Amino acid sequence: MLKIRLSRAGKRNMPFFKIVLTEHTKAAKHGYKKVLGFFNPISKEFKIKDVEEVKKYISNWAQFSPRMKKLLEMNNVTI
């Protein structure tokens, strides 16, 4: 099953998250198939590169992680 979830990057005390598509059994940090966007919690910047591509993956049985669902709701993104 494919999951759309966050992968942490950045330095210590300066977190930065990539929004990635990955198999649910693989590690989000190294086992992802595609980077779909990013989230910067310091500046509260949230960006999905291509919403249509995300919709395509959702229609093909991918699911959001619980944290991704919350981020989408907080940023008023409809998919």
RANOR-V61983 format. One record per pair of residues at least 12 apart in sequence whose ideal C-beta (glycine too) atoms are under 6 Angstrom apart, sorted by sequence separation. I is the first residue (numbers start at 0). J is the second residue. D is the distance in whole Angstrom. If there is no record, write none. Layout:
i = [I I]
j = [J J]
d = [D D]
This chain:
i = [19 20 36 6 20 19 20 3 17 18 18 35 1 2 17 2 6 6 16 0 4 15 54 53 14 45 20 3 1 2 3 4 2 4 3]
j = [31 32 48 19 33 34 35 20 34 35 36 53 20 21 37 23 27 28 38 23 27 39 78 78 40 74 56 61 61 62 63 64 64 67 67]
d = [4 5 5 5 5 6 6 6 5 5 4 6 6 6 5 5 4 5 4 5 5 6 6 6 6 5 6 6 4 6 5 4 6 6 6]
